């Protein structure tokens, strides 16, 4: 993960996994991040957001199993495109309010 971070590659973590981002300093101080509520206290040097999915440059984090579809669709949007994200959401009959918002990656 250190190499992935150093080269600016995408790092995605859900539930308690974002603690690895904090533990290994894979994101800069003040970076926006989220996680499962049980580990929220471990992100003091970051800007912690209570959102289902948070994208901050190459770091994508999400809260837990209940946000997994939104997290996955956000990854599809970043790695492929918004059209594919929408196609997958339609194909699996995901209710519209669950799909991830459109994002812009720097």
C-alpha positions as CSV (number, residue, x, y, z in Angstrom):
1,X,0.0,0.0,0.0
2,X,2.9,2.3,0.6
3,X,4.0,2.0,-3.0
4,X,0.5,2.5,-4.3
5,X,0.2,5.6,-2.2
6,X,3.6,7.0,-3.3
7,X,2.7,6.6,-6.9
8,X,-0.7,8.3,-6.4
9,X,-2.6,5.1,-7.0
10,X,-6.1,4.6,-5.7
11,X,-6.5,3.4,-2.2
12,X,-10.0,2.2,-1.2
13,X,-11.0,1.1,2.2
14,X,-14.4,0.3,3.8
15,X,-15.6,-0.3,7.4
16,X,-12.6,-0.5,9.8
17,X,-10.1,-0.8,7.0
18,X,-9.5,3.0,6.8
19,X,-7.5,2.6,10.1
20,X,-4.7,1.2,7.9
21,X,-4.7,4.5,6.0
22,X,-4.2,6.3,9.3
23,X,-1.7,3.8,10.8
24,X,0.6,3.9,7.8
25,X,0.2,7.6,7.0
26,X,-1.2,6.9,3.5
27,X,-3.2,10.2,3.5
28,X,-2.0,13.7,4.4
29,X,-3.0,15.4,7.6
30,X,-6.4,17.0,7.1
31,X,-7.5,14.7,4.3
32,X,-11.2,13.9,4.3
33,X,-12.0,10.3,5.4
34,X,-14.8,8.2,6.9
35,X,-15.1,4.7,8.4
36,X,-17.2,2.5,10.6
37,X,-18.3,4.5,13.7
38,X,-16.5,2.0,16.0
39,X,-13.1,3.3,14.9
40,X,-13.9,7.0,14.3
41,X,-11.7,8.0,17.2
42,X,-8.6,6.9,15.3
43,X,-8.8,9.7,12.8
44,X,-7.9,12.7,14.8
45,X,-5.4,14.2,12.3
46,X,-7.9,13.8,9.4
47,X,-11.1,15.6,8.6
48,X,-13.6,13.0,9.6
49,X,-17.0,13.0,7.7
50,X,-20.1,11.1,8.6
51,X,-20.9,10.4,4.9
52,X,-21.5,7.0,3.3
53,X,-18.6,7.4,0.8
54,X,-15.8,10.0,0.9
55,X,-13.4,10.7,-2.0
56,X,-10.3,12.8,-1.3
57,X,-8.0,12.7,-4.3
58,X,-6.8,9.1,-4.6
59,X,-8.3,7.9,-1.2
60,X,-11.8,6.5,-1.2
61,X,-13.3,5.4,2.1
62,X,-16.7,4.2,3.2
63,X,-18.5,3.4,6.4
64,X,-19.5,-0.3,6.3
65,X,-21.5,-3.2,4.9
66,X,-24.6,-1.0,4.5
67,X,-22.7,1.4,2.2
68,X,-20.9,-1.3,0.1
69,X,-23.0,-0.8,-3.0
70,X,-22.5,3.0,-3.0
71,X,-18.8,2.4,-2.3
72,X,-18.5,-0.1,-5.2
73,X,-20.3,2.1,-7.6
74,X,-18.1,5.0,-6.7
75,X,-15.1,2.9,-7.5
76,X,-16.6,1.9,-10.9
77,X,-17.2,5.6,-11.6
78,X,-13.6,6.5,-10.8
79,X,-12.0,3.5,-12.6
80,X,-14.3,3.3,-15.6
81,X,-16.9,6.1,-16.0
82,X,-20.3,7.4,-14.8
83,X,-22.2,5.6,-17.6
84,X,-20.9,2.2,-16.5
85,X,-21.8,3.1,-12.9
86,X,-25.3,3.9,-14.0
87,X,-25.6,0.8,-16.1
88,X,-24.5,-1.5,-13.3
89,X,-26.9,0.2,-10.8
90,X,-29.7,-0.3,-13.4
91,X,-28.7,-3.9,-14.1
92,X,-28.8,-4.9,-10.4
93,X,-32.0,-2.8,-9.9
94,X,-30.5,-0.7,-7.2
95,X,-32.9,2.0,-6.0
96,X,-31.8,5.4,-7.3
97,X,-31.2,7.0,-3.9
98,X,-28.6,4.5,-3.1
99,X,-26.4,5.2,-6.1
100,X,-23.3,7.3,-5.5
101,X,-23.2,11.0,-6.4
102,X,-21.2,12.1,-9.4
103,X,-17.7,13.0,-8.4
104,X,-14.7,14.7,-9.9
105,X,-11.3,13.3,-9.3
106,X,-8.4,15.7,-9.3
